[in-house]
Structures are given as structure tokens and as C-alpha cells.
Amino acid sequence: MTAKGIKMGLENVPGQSLLDLVKFGVMPPKAPQPPTLQTMIAEAAYYRAEKRGFVPGYDQIDWLEAEKEILARRSAPPTQLKAKPHWPWKTFNPFALWRKVGTASPC
């Protein structure tokens, strides 16, 4: 039971139209954003400190080394994998089979 004068709901949120509701049900969710550069450097510095056993006094060195590593990895050209063509006659070679059978010794 609610008393008079009490407002319920969200006041500052605009309502959604029918089209917005349909789009919400049909559209896939947005992909998460990639981490920022500072986040990547902080994580790399943390792993460097963890590798050392969290010995104090190396915070700045860990940060600078992690920053150097992350910036080098981001500026490196991406490696492209070239697909090799698949030739069916290289998969099955009857002459190779004959050669193996022909060279087998009876002993």
C-alpha cells in the first residue's frame, strides 16, 4: 500500500519507444572496449613486481620497464599469417606408396 504523494519509478530516465525496445531485443550487446594504455602498463608493472616477490624499492623501475615493453609491442607491425595453398596431389602420392612397397626388404 502506498501513501499519497509518493512517486515511484525513475524520474530522470526517459521512456523507451517501441522501436527502441525492438532494437534492444534484436541488436547484439556492445563489445567491451579495449583496455587503456595506462591500464596495460599498470598490469605489466604488477606482474614484474610479482615476479620479484614484491620487494619494495623498484616501483619506478617496474613501471618504466613495463611502459617500454607495452609501447614496443603496440608499435610493432602485426604479423600476418599467410595461408598456404592446399594441393590435393601433395596429400596422396601413389608413386611414394609404390616406392615404399618396392623398397621393403623381405628380411
N, C-alpha and C positions, 0 to 999 in steps of 0.2 A: 504494500500500500504506500503510495507516495503522497506527500503533503503538497498543498497548492504552492505554486511559486518555485518549485524545484525543477530546474531544467536538466534533462537527461540527454546524453549524446555528445557528439563532438561539435563544438560551436565553430571553430576556426577551420574546419576541414570542408572543402567544397564537396558537394554531392557529385556522384558519377552519373553520366548519361548512359543510355542503353548501349551506345556504340563503345564507350569506354569499358563497360563491363564485358562486352563481347571480345574486344581486343585483349583484355586481361586474361580471358579464358583461352584464347587462341594463340597468342604470342608466347614464344618461349621466354623463360626468365633471362635477364641480362647476365652476361658472363662477368665474373669477378674481374676487377681492374688489376693490372699487374702491380707488384709492389713498387714503391718509390725507390729511388736510388739510395736515399738515406736509410731506408729500412733494410735494403740488401747489405749495405756496408755495416750496419749495426749487427745484423745476424752473422756476417762473416767475422766480425771482430769478436763476437761472443764465442764462436767456435774456435777461434785462435786462442782465446783465454782459457777455454775449457780444455783444449789440448795441452796447455801448460799447467793445468791444475789450479787455475785461478790465482796464481801467485801475484800479489799486488805490486804495483810499480810499473807495469807495462801497458797501461791503458792506452796511452797516446800512440805507442809503437804499434799495438794491435790495430788501432783504428786506421793509422796511416797505411799499414801493410794491406789491410782489408780493402781500403779505398783504392789503392793502387791495383790490386788484383781485380776488383769489380770493374773499374774503369777500363782495364786492359781487356777483360772479357767482353764488355759491351761494345768496345770499338773494333774488336776483331771481326773480319768478314765472316759471314756464316758459311759453313762448309756445305757444299751442295753434293748430294749423293746422286751419281749418275746411274741410271738404270741400265744394266747390261742387257743386250738383246738375247732372247732365249731362242736358240736354234734347235729345232727338233732332231736334226740329224746328228747333233753332238751328243744327244742323250742316248740314242740307240745306234750303235755302230756294229753291224753284223760282221764286218771284217775283223774287228777286235775280238769278238767272240770266237771266230774261226781260228784266229791266231792263238788264242789261249788253249783251245781244244787241241790244235795241231802241235803245240809245243809241250804238251803234258807228257811226262815220261812214264813208261809202264811200271817202273820200279817203285 
